[in-house]
Amino acid sequence: MEFCPSCGKRMVLKRTKDCSVFVCPICNCQKTINDSDGKTVAPKKSRETIVVIGKEDQKLRTNPTTKIKCPKCENTLAYTWQVQTRSGDEGATQFFRCTKCSHTFRLYT
């Protein structure tokens, strides 16, 4: 990583057939890279691919289920997860989402 001696911005690496040059994106100051500098240029890491899923796949649930009565439809199966909603010395809040009507309710522990 090189910084521009004129304005201090980070310089961008530009490669040509003959040589590699650091170029400032602000003031276009250029600095040629010599092999004798002892510096190495690491290749850019590839970005993580974002996968878009369809509406049917979005309905898939990965949370564990438990037997508890839904206050809205009286179904007896719900997805469950815990969140620390209050201070650390108090218990976590357990959330439930009905597998039938998707009503979300909670239980303070």
Distance bins in CASP14 RR format, pairs under 12 A and 6 or more apart:
PFRMAT RR
TARGET T0000
AUTHOR 0000-0000-0000
RMODE 2
METHOD distances of the structure
MODEL  1
1 8 0 0 0 0 0 1 0 0 0 0 0
1 9 0 0 0 0 0 1 0 0 0 0 0
1 10 1 0 0 1 0 0 0 0 0 0 0
1 11 0 0 0 0 1 0 0 0 0 0 0
1 12 0 0 0 0 0 1 0 0 0 0 0
1 13 0 0 0 0 1 0 0 0 0 0 0
1 22 0 0 0 0 1 0 0 0 0 0 0
1 39 0 0 0 0 1 0 0 0 0 0 0
1 40 0 0 0 0 0 1 0 0 0 0 0
1 41 0 0 0 0 1 0 0 0 0 0 0
1 42 0 0 0 0 1 0 0 0 0 0 0
2 8 0 0 0 0 1 0 0 0 0 0 0
2 9 0 0 0 0 0 1 0 0 0 0 0
2 10 1 0 0 1 0 0 0 0 0 0 0
2 11 1 0 1 0 0 0 0 0 0 0 0
2 12 0 0 0 0 1 0 0 0 0 0 0
2 13 0 0 0 0 1 0 0 0 0 0 0
2 14 0 0 0 0 0 1 0 0 0 0 0
2 20 0 0 0 0 0 1 0 0 0 0 0
2 21 0 0 0 0 0 1 0 0 0 0 0
2 22 1 0 1 0 0 0 0 0 0 0 0
2 23 0 0 0 0 1 0 0 0 0 0 0
2 24 0 0 0 0 1 0 0 0 0 0 0
2 29 0 0 0 0 0 1 0 0 0 0 0
2 30 0 0 0 0 0 1 0 0 0 0 0
2 31 1 0 0 1 0 0 0 0 0 0 0
2 32 0 0 0 0 0 1 0 0 0 0 0
2 33 0 0 0 0 1 0 0 0 0 0 0
2 37 0 0 0 0 1 0 0 0 0 0 0
2 39 0 0 0 0 1 0 0 0 0 0 0
2 41 0 0 0 0 0 1 0 0 0 0 0
3 9 1 0 0 1 0 0 0 0 0 0 0
3 10 1 0 1 0 0 0 0 0 0 0 0
3 11 1 0 0 1 0 0 0 0 0 0 0
3 12 0 0 0 0 0 1 0 0 0 0 0
3 22 0 0 0 0 1 0 0 0 0 0 0
3 24 0 0 0 0 1 0 0 0 0 0 0
3 25 0 0 0 0 0 1 0 0 0 0 0
3 26 0 0 0 0 0 1 0 0 0 0 0
3 27 0 0 0 0 0 1 0 0 0 0 0
3 29 0 0 0 0 0 1 0 0 0 0 0
3 31 0 0 0 0 1 0 0 0 0 0 0
4 10 1 0 0 1 0 0 0 0 0 0 0
4 11 1 0 1 0 0 0 0 0 0 0 0
4 12 0 0 0 0 0 1 0 0 0 0 0
4 22 0 0 0 0 1 0 0 0 0 0 0
4 23 0 0 0 0 1 0 0 0 0 0 0
4 24 1 1 0 0 0 0 0 0 0 0 0
4 25 0 0 0 0 1 0 0 0 0 0 0
4 26 1 0 0 1 0 0 0 0 0 0 0
4 27 1 0 0 1 0 0 0 0 0 0 0
4 28 0 0 0 0 1 0 0 0 0 0 0
4 29 1 0 1 0 0 0 0 0 0 0 0
4 30 0 0 0 0 1 0 0 0 0 0 0
4 31 0 0 0 0 1 0 0 0 0 0 0
5 11 0 0 0 0 1 0 0 0 0 0 0
5 22 0 0 0 0 0 1 0 0 0 0 0
5 24 0 0 0 0 1 0 0 0 0 0 0
5 27 0 0 0 0 1 0 0 0 0 0 0
5 29 1 0 0 1 0 0 0 0 0 0 0
5 30 0 0 0 0 0 1 0 0 0 0 0
5 31 1 0 0 1 0 0 0 0 0 0 0
6 23 0 0 0 0 0 1 0 0 0 0 0
6 24 1 0 0 1 0 0 0 0 0 0 0
6 26 0 0 0 0 1 0 0 0 0 0 0
6 27 1 0 1 0 0 0 0 0 0 0 0
6 28 0 0 0 0 1 0 0 0 0 0 0
6 29 1 0 1 0 0 0 0 0 0 0 0
6 30 0 0 0 0 0 1 0 0 0 0 0
6 31 0 0 0 0 0 1 0 0 0 0 0
7 24 1 0 0 1 0 0 0 0 0 0 0
7 25 0 0 0 0 1 0 0 0 0 0 0
7 26 1 0 1 0 0 0 0 0 0 0 0
7 27 1 0 1 0 0 0 0 0 0 0 0
7 28 0 0 0 0 0 1 0 0 0 0 0
7 29 1 0 0 1 0 0 0 0 0 0 0
8 22 0 0 0 0 0 1 0 0 0 0 0
8 24 1 0 0 1 0 0 0 0 0 0 0
8 25 0 0 0 0 0 1 0 0 0 0 0
8 26 0 0 0 0 1 0 0 0 0 0 0
8 27 0 0 0 0 1 0 0 0 0 0 0
8 29 0 0 0 0 1 0 0 0 0 0 0
9 22 0 0 0 0 0 1 0 0 0 0 0
9 23 0 0 0 0 0 1 0 0 0 0 0
9 24 1 0 1 0 0 0 0 0 0 0 0
9 25 1 0 0 1 0 0 0 0 0 0 0
9 26 1 0 1 0 0 0 0 0 0 0 0
9 27 1 0 0 1 0 0 0 0 0 0 0
9 28 0 0 0 0 0 1 0 0 0 0 0
9 29 0 0 0 0 1 0 0 0 0 0 0
10 22 0 0 0 0 1 0 0 0 0 0 0
10 23 0 0 0 0 0 1 0 0 0 0 0
10 24 0 0 0 0 1 0 0 0 0 0 0
10 25 0 0 0 0 1 0 0 0 0 0 0
10 26 0 0 0 0 1 0 0 0 0 0 0
10 29 0 0 0 0 0 1 0 0 0 0 0
11 20 0 0 0 0 0 1 0 0 0 0 0
11 21 0 0 0 0 1 0 0 0 0 0 0
11 22 1 1 0 0 0 0 0 0 0 0 0
11 23 1 0 0 1 0 0 0 0 0 0 0
11 24 1 0 1 0 0 0 0 0 0 0 0
11 25 1 0 0 1 0 0 0 0 0 0 0
11 26 0 0 0 0 1 0 0 0 0 0 0
11 27 0 0 0 0 0 1 0 0 0 0 0
11 28 0 0 0 0 0 1 0 0 0 0 0
11 29 1 0 0 1 0 0 0 0 0 0 0
11 30 0 0 0 0 1 0 0 0 0 0 0
11 31 1 0 0 1 0 0 0 0 0 0 0
11 32 0 0 0 0 0 1 0 0 0 0 0
11 33 0 0 0 0 0 1 0 0 0 0 0
11 41 0 0 0 0 0 1 0 0 0 0 0
12 20 0 0 0 0 0 1 0 0 0 0 0
12 21 0 0 0 0 1 0 0 0 0 0 0
12 22 1 0 0 1 0 0 0 0 0 0 0
12 23 1 0 1 0 0 0 0 0 0 0 0
12 24 1 0 0 1 0 0 0 0 0 0 0
12 25 1 0 1 0 0 0 0 0 0 0 0
12 26 0 0 0 0 0 1 0 0 0 0 0
12 28 0 0 0 0 0 1 0 0 0 0 0
12 29 0 0 0 0 0 1 0 0 0 0 0
12 30 0 0 0 0 0 1 0 0 0 0 0
12 31 0 0 0 0 0 1 0 0 0 0 0
12 41 0 0 0 0 0 1 0 0 0 0 0
12 44 0 0 0 0 0 1 0 0 0 0 0
13 19 0 0 0 0 0 1 0 0 0 0 0
13 20 1 0 0 1 0 0 0 0 0 0 0
13 21 1 0 0 1 0 0 0 0 0 0 0
13 22 1 0 1 0 0 0 0 0 0 0 0
13 23 1 0 0 1 0 0 0 0 0 0 0
13 24 0 0 0 0 0 1 0 0 0 0 0
13 25 0 0 0 0 0 1 0 0 0 0 0
13 30 0 0 0 0 0 1 0 0 0 0 0
13 31 0 0 0 0 0 1 0 0 0 0 0
13 32 0 0 0 0 0 1 0 0 0 0 0
13 33 1 0 0 1 0 0 0 0 0 0 0
13 39 0 0 0 0 0 1 0 0 0 0 0
13 40 0 0 0 0 0 1 0 0 0 0 0
13 41 1 0 0 1 0 0 0 0 0 0 0
13 42 0 0 0 0 0 1 0 0 0 0 0
13 43 0 0 0 0 0 1 0 0 0 0 0
13 44 0 0 0 0 1 0 0 0 0 0 0
14 20 1 0 0 1 0 0 0 0 0 0 0
14 21 1 0 1 0 0 0 0 0 0 0 0
14 22 1 0 0 1 0 0 0 0 0 0 0
14 23 1 0 1 0 0 0 0 0 0 0 0
14 24 0 0 0 0 0 1 0 0 0 0 0
14 25 0 0 0 0 0 1 0 0 0 0 0
14 28 0 0 0 0 0 1 0 0 0 0 0
14 30 0 0 0 0 1 0 0 0 0 0 0
14 31 0 0 0 0 0 1 0 0 0 0 0
14 32 0 0 0 0 0 1 0 0 0 0 0
14 33 0 0 0 0 1 0 0 0 0 0 0
14 41 0 0 0 0 0 1 0 0 0 0 0
15 21 1 0 0 1 0 0 0 0 0 0 0
15 22 0 0 0 0 0 1 0 0 0 0 0
15 23 0 0 0 0 0 1 0 0 0 0 0
15 32 0 0 0 0 0 1 0 0 0 0 0
15 33 0 0 0 0 1 0 0 0 0 0 0
15 41 0 0 0 0 1 0 0 0 0 0 0
15 43 0 0 0 0 0 1 0 0 0 0 0
16 23 0 0 0 0 0 1 0 0 0 0 0
16 30 0 0 0 0 0 1 0 0 0 0 0
16 32 0 0 0 0 0 1 0 0 0 0 0
16 33 0 0 0 0 0 1 0 0 0 0 0
18 32 0 0 0 0 1 0 0 0 0 0 0
18 33 0 0 0 0 0 1 0 0 0 0 0
19 30 0 0 0 0 0 1 0 0 0 0 0
19 31 0 0 0 0 0 1 0 0 0 0 0
19 32 1 0 0 1 0 0 0 0 0 0 0
19 33 1 0 0 1 0 0 0 0 0 0 0
19 34 0 0 0 0 1 0 0 0 0 0 0
19 35 0 0 0 0 1 0 0 0 0 0 0
20 30 0 0 0 0 0 1 0 0 0 0 0
20 31 0 0 0 0 0 1 0 0 0 0 0
20 32 1 0 0 1 0 0 0 0 0 0 0
20 33 1 0 1 0 0 0 0 0 0 0 0
20 34 0 0 0 0 1 0 0 0 0 0 0
20 35 0 0 0 0 1 0 0 0 0 0 0
20 37 0 0 0 0 0 1 0 0 0 0 0
20 39 0 0 0 0 0 1 0 0 0 0 0
20 40 0 0 0 0 0 1 0 0 0 0 0
20 41 1 0 0 1 0 0 0 0 0 0 0
21 28 0 0 0 0 0 1 0 0 0 0 0
21 29 0 0 0 0 0 1 0 0 0 0 0
21 30 1 0 1 0 0 0 0 0 0 0 0
21 31 1 0 0 1 0 0 0 0 0 0 0
21 32 1 0 1 0 0 0 0 0 0 0 0
21 33 1 0 0 1 0 0 0 0 0 0 0
21 34 0 0 0 0 0 1 0 0 0 0 0
21 41 0 0 0 0 0 1 0 0 0 0 0
22 28 0 0 0 0 0 1 0 0 0 0 0
22 29 0 0 0 0 1 0 0 0 0 0 0
22 30 1 0 0 1 0 0 0 0 0 0 0
22 31 1 0 1 0 0 0 0 0 0 0 0
22 32 0 0 0 0 1 0 0 0 0 0 0
22 33 1 0 0 1 0 0 0 0 0 0 0
22 34 0 0 0 0 0 1 0 0 0 0 0
22 37 0 0 0 0 0 1 0 0 0 0 0
22 39 0 0 0 0 0 1 0 0 0 0 0
22 41 0 0 0 0 1 0 0 0 0 0 0
23 29 1 0 0 1 0 0 0 0 0 0 0
23 30 1 0 1 0 0 0 0 0 0 0 0
23 31 0 0 0 0 1 0 0 0 0 0 0
23 32 0 0 0 0 0 1 0 0 0 0 0
23 33 0 0 0 0 0 1 0 0 0 0 0
24 30 1 0 0 1 0 0 0 0 0 0 0
24 31 0 0 0 0 1 0 0 0 0 0 0
31 37 0 0 0 0 0 1 0 0 0 0 0
31 39 0 0 0 0 0 1 0 0 0 0 0
33 39 1 0 0 1 0 0 0 0 0 0 0
33 40 0 0 0 0 0 1 0 0 0 0 0
33 41 1 0 0 1 0 0 0 0 0 0 0
35 41 0 0 0 0 0 1 0 0 0 0 0
51 57 0 0 0 0 1 0 0 0 0 0 0
52 58 0 0 0 0 0 1 0 0 0 0 0
53 59 0 0 0 0 1 0 0 0 0 0 0
53 60 0 0 0 0 1 0 0 0 0 0 0
54 60 0 0 0 0 0 1 0 0 0 0 0
59 99 0 0 0 0 0 1 0 0 0 0 0
59 102 0 0 0 0 0 1 0 0 0 0 0
60 79 0 0 0 0 0 1 0 0 0 0 0
61 77 0 0 0 0 0 1 0 0 0 0 0
61 78 0 0 0 0 0 1 0 0 0 0 0
61 79 1 0 1 0 0 0 0 0 0 0 0
61 80 0 0 0 0 0 1 0 0 0 0 0
61 81 0 0 0 0 0 1 0 0 0 0 0
61 97 0 0 0 0 1 0 0 0 0 0 0
61 98 0 0 0 0 0 1 0 0 0 0 0
61 99 1 0 0 1 0 0 0 0 0 0 0
61 102 0 0 0 0 0 1 0 0 0 0 0
62 79 0 0 0 0 1 0 0 0 0 0 0
62 80 0 0 0 0 0 1 0 0 0 0 0
62 81 0 0 0 0 0 1 0 0 0 0 0
63 77 0 0 0 0 0 1 0 0 0 0 0
63 78 0 0 0 0 1 0 0 0 0 0 0
63 79 1 0 1 0 0 0 0 0 0 0 0
63 80 1 0 0 1 0 0 0 0 0 0 0
63 81 1 0 1 0 0 0 0 0 0 0 0
63 82 0 0 0 0 0 1 0 0 0 0 0
63 94 0 0 0 0 0 1 0 0 0 0 0
63 95 0 0 0 0 1 0 0 0 0 0 0
63 96 0 0 0 0 1 0 0 0 0 0 0
63 97 1 0 0 1 0 0 0 0 0 0 0
63 99 0 0 0 0 0 1 0 0 0 0 0
63 104 0 0 0 0 0 1 0 0 0 0 0
64 77 0 0 0 0 0 1 0 0 0 0 0
64 78 0 0 0 0 1 0 0 0 0 0 0
64 79 1 0 0 1 0 0 0 0 0 0 0
64 80 1 0 1 0 0 0 0 0 0 0 0
64 81 0 0 0 0 1 0 0 0 0 0 0
64 82 0 0 0 0 0 1 0 0 0 0 0
64 94 0 0 0 0 0 1 0 0 0 0 0
64 95 0 0 0 0 0 1 0 0 0 0 0
64 96 0 0 0 0 0 1 0 0 0 0 0
64 97 0 0 0 0 0 1 0 0 0 0 0
64 99 0 0 0 0 0 1 0 0 0 0 0
65 75 0 0 0 0 0 1 0 0 0 0 0
65 76 0 0 0 0 0 1 0 0 0 0 0
65 77 1 0 1 0 0 0 0 0 0 0 0
65 78 1 0 0 1 0 0 0 0 0 0 0
65 79 1 0 1 0 0 0 0 0 0 0 0
65 80 1 0 0 1 0 0 0 0 0 0 0
65 81 0 0 0 0 0 1 0 0 0 0 0
65 96 0 0 0 0 1 0 0 0 0 0 0
65 97 0 0 0 0 1 0 0 0 0 0 0
65 98 0 0 0 0 0 1 0 0 0 0 0
65 99 1 0 0 1 0 0 0 0 0 0 0
65 100 0 0 0 0 0 1 0 0 0 0 0
66 76 0 0 0 0 1 0 0 0 0 0 0
66 77 1 0 0 1 0 0 0 0 0 0 0
66 78 1 0 0 1 0 0 0 0 0 0 0
66 79 0 0 0 0 1 0 0 0 0 0 0
66 80 1 0 1 0 0 0 0 0 0 0 0
66 81 0 0 0 0 0 1 0 0 0 0 0
66 82 0 0 0 0 0 1 0 0 0 0 0
66 94 0 0 0 0 1 0 0 0 0 0 0
66 95 0 0 0 0 0 1 0 0 0 0 0
66 96 1 0 0 1 0 0 0 0 0 0 0
66 97 0 0 0 0 0 1 0 0 0 0 0
66 98 0 0 0 0 0 1 0 0 0 0 0
66 99 0 0 0 0 0 1 0 0 0 0 0
66 107 0 0 0 0 0 1 0 0 0 0 0
67 75 0 0 0 0 0 1 0 0 0 0 0
67 76 1 0 1 0 0 0 0 0 0 0 0
67 77 1 0 0 1 0 0 0 0 0 0 0
67 78 0 0 0 0 1 0 0 0 0 0 0
67 79 0 0 0 0 0 1 0 0 0 0 0
67 80 0 0 0 0 0 1 0 0 0 0 0
67 96 0 0 0 0 0 1 0 0 0 0 0
67 98 0 0 0 0 0 1 0 0 0 0 0
67 99 0 0 0 0 0 1 0 0 0 0 0
68 74 0 0 0 0 0 1 0 0 0 0 0
68 75 0 0 0 0 1 0 0 0 0 0 0
68 76 1 0 0 1 0 0 0 0 0 0 0
68 77 1 0 0 1 0 0 0 0 0 0 0
68 78 1 0 1 0 0 0 0 0 0 0 0
68 79 0 0 0 0 0 1 0 0 0 0 0
68 80 1 0 0 1 0 0 0 0 0 0 0
68 94 0 0 0 0 1 0 0 0 0 0 0
68 95 0 0 0 0 0 1 0 0 0 0 0
68 96 1 0 1 0 0 0 0 0 0 0 0
68 97 0 0 0 0 0 1 0 0 0 0 0
68 98 0 0 0 0 1 0 0 0 0 0 0
68 99 0 0 0 0 0 1 0 0 0 0 0
68 103 0 0 0 0 0 1 0 0 0 0 0
68 105 0 0 0 0 1 0 0 0 0 0 0
68 106 0 0 0 0 0 1 0 0 0 0 0
68 107 0 0 0 0 1 0 0 0 0 0 0
69 75 1 0 0 1 0 0 0 0 0 0 0
69 76 1 0 1 0 0 0 0 0 0 0 0
69 77 0 0 0 0 1 0 0 0 0 0 0
69 78 0 0 0 0 1 0 0 0 0 0 0
69 96 0 0 0 0 1 0 0 0 0 0 0
69 98 0 0 0 0 1 0 0 0 0 0 0
69 100 0 0 0 0 0 1 0 0 0 0 0
69 103 0 0 0 0 0 1 0 0 0 0 0
69 105 0 0 0 0 1 0 0 0 0 0 0
69 107 0 0 0 0 0 1 0 0 0 0 0
70 76 1 0 0 1 0 0 0 0 0 0 0
70 77 0 0 0 0 1 0 0 0 0 0 0
70 78 1 0 0 1 0 0 0 0 0 0 0
70 79 0 0 0 0 0 1 0 0 0 0 0
70 96 1 0 0 1 0 0 0 0 0 0 0
70 97 0 0 0 0 1 0 0 0 0 0 0
70 98 1 0 1 0 0 0 0 0 0 0 0
70 99 0 0 0 0 1 0 0 0 0 0 0
70 100 1 0 0 1 0 0 0 0 0 0 0
70 101 1 0 0 1 0 0 0 0 0 0 0
70 102 0 0 0 0 1 0 0 0 0 0 0
70 103 1 0 1 0 0 0 0 0 0 0 0
70 104 0 0 0 0 1 0 0 0 0 0 0
70 105 1 0 0 1 0 0 0 0 0 0 0
71 78 0 0 0 0 0 1 0 0 0 0 0
71 96 0 0 0 0 1 0 0 0 0 0 0
71 98 0 0 0 0 1 0 0 0 0 0 0
71 101 0 0 0 0 0 1 0 0 0 0 0
71 103 1 0 0 1 0 0 0 0 0 0 0
71 104 0 0 0 0 0 1 0 0 0 0 0
71 105 1 0 1 0 0 0 0 0 0 0 0
71 106 0 0 0 0 0 1 0 0 0 0 0
71 107 0 0 0 0 0 1 0 0 0 0 0
72 78 0 0 0 0 0 1 0 0 0 0 0
72 96 0 0 0 0 0 1 0 0 0 0 0
72 97 0 0 0 0 0 1 0 0 0 0 0
72 98 1 0 0 1 0 0 0 0 0 0 0
72 100 0 0 0 0 1 0 0 0 0 0 0
72 101 1 0 1 0 0 0 0 0 0 0 0
72 102 0 0 0 0 1 0 0 0 0 0 0
72 103 1 0 1 0 0 0 0 0 0 0 0
72 104 0 0 0 0 1 0 0 0 0 0 0
72 105 1 0 0 1 0 0 0 0 0 0 0
73 98 1 0 0 1 0 0 0 0 0 0 0
73 99 0 0 0 0 0 1 0 0 0 0 0
73 100 1 0 1 0 0 0 0 0 0 0 0
73 101 1 0 1 0 0 0 0 0 0 0 0
73 102 0 0 0 0 1 0 0 0 0 0 0
73 103 1 0 0 1 0 0 0 0 0 0 0
73 105 0 0 0 0 0 1 0 0 0 0 0
74 98 0 0 0 0 1 0 0 0 0 0 0
74 100 0 0 0 0 1 0 0 0 0 0 0
74 101 0 0 0 0 1 0 0 0 0 0 0
74 103 0 0 0 0 0 1 0 0 0 0 0
75 96 0 0 0 0 0 1 0 0 0 0 0
75 97 0 0 0 0 0 1 0 0 0 0 0
75 98 1 0 1 0 0 0 0 0 0 0 0
75 99 1 0 0 1 0 0 0 0 0 0 0
75 100 1 1 0 0 0 0 0 0 0 0 0
75 101 1 0 0 1 0 0 0 0 0 0 0
75 102 0 0 0 0 0 1 0 0 0 0 0
75 103 0 0 0 0 1 0 0 0 0 0 0
75 105 0 0 0 0 0 1 0 0 0 0 0
76 96 0 0 0 0 0 1 0 0 0 0 0
76 98 0 0 0 0 1 0 0 0 0 0 0
76 99 0 0 0 0 1 0 0 0 0 0 0
76 100 0 0 0 0 1 0 0 0 0 0 0
77 96 0 0 0 0 1 0 0 0 0 0 0
77 97 0 0 0 0 0 1 0 0 0 0 0
77 98 1 0 0 1 0 0 0 0 0 0 0
77 99 1 0 1 0 0 0 0 0 0 0 0
77 100 1 0 0 1 0 0 0 0 0 0 0
77 101 0 0 0 0 0 1 0 0 0 0 0
78 94 0 0 0 0 0 1 0 0 0 0 0
78 95 0 0 0 0 1 0 0 0 0 0 0
78 96 1 0 1 0 0 0 0 0 0 0 0
78 97 1 0 1 0 0 0 0 0 0 0 0
78 98 1 0 1 0 0 0 0 0 0 0 0
78 99 1 0 0 1 0 0 0 0 0 0 0
78 100 0 0 0 0 1 0 0 0 0 0 0
78 101 0 0 0 0 0 1 0 0 0 0 0
78 102 0 0 0 0 1 0 0 0 0 0 0
78 103 0 0 0 0 1 0 0 0 0 0 0
78 104 0 0 0 0 1 0 0 0 0 0 0
78 105 0 0 0 0 1 0 0 0 0 0 0
78 106 0 0 0 0 0 1 0 0 0 0 0
78 107 0 0 0 0 0 1 0 0 0 0 0
79 94 0 0 0 0 0 1 0 0 0 0 0
79 95 0 0 0 0 1 0 0 0 0 0 0
79 96 1 0 0 1 0 0 0 0 0 0 0
79 97 1 0 1 0 0 0 0 0 0 0 0
79 98 0 0 0 0 1 0 0 0 0 0 0
79 99 1 0 0 1 0 0 0 0 0 0 0
79 100 0 0 0 0 0 1 0 0 0 0 0
79 102 0 0 0 0 1 0 0 0 0 0 0
79 103 0 0 0 0 0 1 0 0 0 0 0
79 104 0 0 0 0 1 0 0 0 0 0 0
79 105 0 0 0 0 0 1 0 0 0 0 0
80 92 0 0 0 0 0 1 0 0 0 0 0
80 93 0 0 0 0 0 1 0 0 0 0 0
80 94 1 0 0 1 0 0 0 0 0 0 0
80 95 1 0 0 1 0 0 0 0 0 0 0
80 96 1 0 1 0 0 0 0 0 0 0 0
80 97 1 0 0 1 0 0 0 0 0 0 0
80 98 0 0 0 0 0 1 0 0 0 0 0
80 99 0 0 0 0 0 1 0 0 0 0 0
80 104 0 0 0 0 0 1 0 0 0 0 0
80 105 0 0 0 0 0 1 0 0 0 0 0
80 106 0 0 0 0 0 1 0 0 0 0 0
80 107 0 0 0 0 1 0 0 0 0 0 0
80 109 0 0 0 0 0 1 0 0 0 0 0
81 92 0 0 0 0 1 0 0 0 0 0 0
81 93 0 0 0 0 1 0 0 0 0 0 0
81 94 1 0 0 1 0 0 0 0 0 0 0
81 95 1 0 1 0 0 0 0 0 0 0 0
81 96 0 0 0 0 1 0 0 0 0 0 0
81 97 0 0 0 0 1 0 0 0 0 0 0
81 104 0 0 0 0 0 1 0 0 0 0 0
81 106 0 0 0 0 0 1 0 0 0 0 0
81 107 0 0 0 0 0 1 0 0 0 0 0
82 91 0 0 0 0 1 0 0 0 0 0 0
82 92 1 0 1 0 0 0 0 0 0 0 0
82 93 1 0 0 1 0 0 0 0 0 0 0
82 94 1 0 1 0 0 0 0 0 0 0 0
82 95 1 0 0 1 0 0 0 0 0 0 0
82 96 0 0 0 0 0 1 0 0 0 0 0
82 106 0 0 0 0 1 0 0 0 0 0 0
82 107 0 0 0 0 1 0 0 0 0 0 0
82 108 0 0 0 0 0 1 0 0 0 0 0
82 109 0 0 0 0 1 0 0 0 0 0 0
83 91 0 0 0 0 0 1 0 0 0 0 0
83 92 1 0 0 1 0 0 0 0 0 0 0
83 93 1 0 1 0 0 0 0 0 0 0 0
83 94 0 0 0 0 1 0 0 0 0 0 0
83 95 1 0 0 1 0 0 0 0 0 0 0
83 96 0 0 0 0 0 1 0 0 0 0 0
83 104 0 0 0 0 0 1 0 0 0 0 0
83 106 0 0 0 0 1 0 0 0 0 0 0
83 107 0 0 0 0 0 1 0 0 0 0 0
83 108 0 0 0 0 0 1 0 0 0 0 0
83 109 0 0 0 0 0 1 0 0 0 0 0
84 90 0 0 0 0 1 0 0 0 0 0 0
84 91 1 0 0 1 0 0 0 0 0 0 0
84 92 1 0 1 0 0 0 0 0 0 0 0
84 93 1 0 0 1 0 0 0 0 0 0 0
84 94 0 0 0 0 0 1 0 0 0 0 0
84 95 0 0 0 0 0 1 0 0 0 0 0
84 108 0 0 0 0 0 1 0 0 0 0 0
84 109 0 0 0 0 0 1 0 0 0 0 0
85 91 0 0 0 0 1 0 0 0 0 0 0
85 92 1 0 0 1 0 0 0 0 0 0 0
85 93 1 0 1 0 0 0 0 0 0 0 0
85 94 0 0 0 0 0 1 0 0 0 0 0
85 95 0 0 0 0 1 0 0 0 0 0 0
85 106 0 0 0 0 1 0 0 0 0 0 0
85 107 0 0 0 0 0 1 0 0 0 0 0
85 108 0 0 0 0 1 0 0 0 0 0 0
85 109 0 0 0 0 0 1 0 0 0 0 0
86 92 0 0 0 0 1 0 0 0 0 0 0
86 93 1 0 0 1 0 0 0 0 0 0 0
86 106 0 0 0 0 0 1 0 0 0 0 0
86 108 0 0 0 0 1 0 0 0 0 0 0
86 109 0 0 0 0 0 1 0 0 0 0 0
87 93 0 0 0 0 0 1 0 0 0 0 0
90 108 0 0 0 0 1 0 0 0 0 0 0
90 109 0 0 0 0 1 0 0 0 0 0 0
91 107 0 0 0 0 0 1 0 0 0 0 0
91 108 1 0 0 1 0 0 0 0 0 0 0
91 109 1 0 1 0 0 0 0 0 0 0 0
92 106 0 0 0 0 0 1 0 0 0 0 0
92 107 0 0 0 0 0 1 0 0 0 0 0
92 108 0 0 0 0 1 0 0 0 0 0 0
92 109 1 0 0 1 0 0 0 0 0 0 0
93 104 0 0 0 0 0 1 0 0 0 0 0
93 105 0 0 0 0 0 1 0 0 0 0 0
93 106 1 0 1 0 0 0 0 0 0 0 0
93 107 1 0 0 1 0 0 0 0 0 0 0
93 108 1 0 1 0 0 0 0 0 0 0 0
93 109 1 0 0 1 0 0 0 0 0 0 0
94 104 0 0 0 0 0 1 0 0 0 0 0
94 105 0 0 0 0 1 0 0 0 0 0 0
94 106 1 0 0 1 0 0 0 0 0 0 0
94 107 1 0 1 0 0 0 0 0 0 0 0
94 108 1 0 0 1 0 0 0 0 0 0 0
94 109 1 0 1 0 0 0 0 0 0 0 0
95 103 0 0 0 0 0 1 0 0 0 0 0
95 104 1 0 0 1 0 0 0 0 0 0 0
95 105 1 0 0 1 0 0 0 0 0 0 0
95 106 1 0 1 0 0 0 0 0 0 0 0
95 107 1 0 0 1 0 0 0 0 0 0 0
95 108 0 0 0 0 0 1 0 0 0 0 0
95 109 0 0 0 0 0 1 0 0 0 0 0
96 102 0 0 0 0 0 1 0 0 0 0 0
96 103 0 0 0 0 1 0 0 0 0 0 0
96 104 1 0 0 1 0 0 0 0 0 0 0
96 105 1 0 1 0 0 0 0 0 0 0 0
96 106 1 0 0 1 0 0 0 0 0 0 0
96 107 1 0 0 1 0 0 0 0 0 0 0
97 103 1 0 0 1 0 0 0 0 0 0 0
97 104 1 0 1 0 0 0 0 0 0 0 0
97 105 0 0 0 0 1 0 0 0 0 0 0
97 106 0 0 0 0 0 1 0 0 0 0 0
98 104 1 0 0 1 0 0 0 0 0 0 0
98 105 1 0 0 1 0 0 0 0 0 0 0
END
